[in-house]
Amino acid sequence: MRLWYKTVVCARWDNLQDVRQDYPHADGIRTTDGGTLTVFNIGGNKYRLVARIRYDYGLVNVRAVLTHAEYNSGRWKE
């Protein structure tokens, strides 16, 4: 988590392609309200970090940090 945080604090991302320069396996997920969340594999791929990135403001808001089992259950989408 610390490495992810340090990377994000210094990042200047304008879109998902920029994010993938630092995190090649980051994925964009559509939400029911039409927004997009970005999912990162962290902790040696043990965990999934779900964040909303506001590229226009340079903000990253962490929505959830989950194990793969918790992520796969899909309850975090509710």
N, C-alpha and C positions, 0 to 999 in steps of 0.2 A: 504494500500500500504506500509506503514512504517513497519508493522509487516512482510509482505512478503519480503521486502528488507532486513531487519535484519536477517531473516531466511536464505536467499540466500547468503548473505555475509559470514555467518559462516558455510554454508553447504560444505560438501565434497562428492558430488554425483559422482558416477561412471556410473550410468545408471538410467533408468526410475524407476526401482524398488526402488532404493535409494531415488529418489524424492518422491515416494509414501509413504515412511516412514514419511515424513514431511507433504505431501499433498496427502492424499489417493485418491482424485478424479482427480488428474492430468492425462491428456491424451496425448498420442503421436499421432500426425497427420502427415501423409505423404504429402510432397509437390510435385508439378509437376516436380521439378528438381531432385527428388529422396532423398531430405533431410527430416529431421524430425523437427517439431516444437512441443513444449510442451504447452498445454493449462491448465491454472490454474483458478479455481474459487476463486475470492477474494472479499473482501468487503461484507462479509455476503452473498456471492453467488449472489451479484448484478452485478458484472462485470466479464469479462473474460480477463485474461492477456495472451497474446501469446508471447512466447519466443523461441529463438534458444539457445539450451544448447550445448556447446562444452565441453564434459566431459573430453576429453584429455588435454585441457588447463585450465579447471576450470572456464570457462567464461559463463556468461548468458547475452544474448542480448535481450532486450525487443523489440519486433516487433510491438505490438499494445496493447492498453488497451481499451476494448470495452464493451458496455452494451450487455446484452443477445440478444437484437433485432439486434444490429449491427453485432454481431458474427453470428447469424443465417442467416443474409442476404448473407453471404459468400463473400462479396466484398473484405474482408481483404486478401483473398487467391490470389487475382490478382497481 
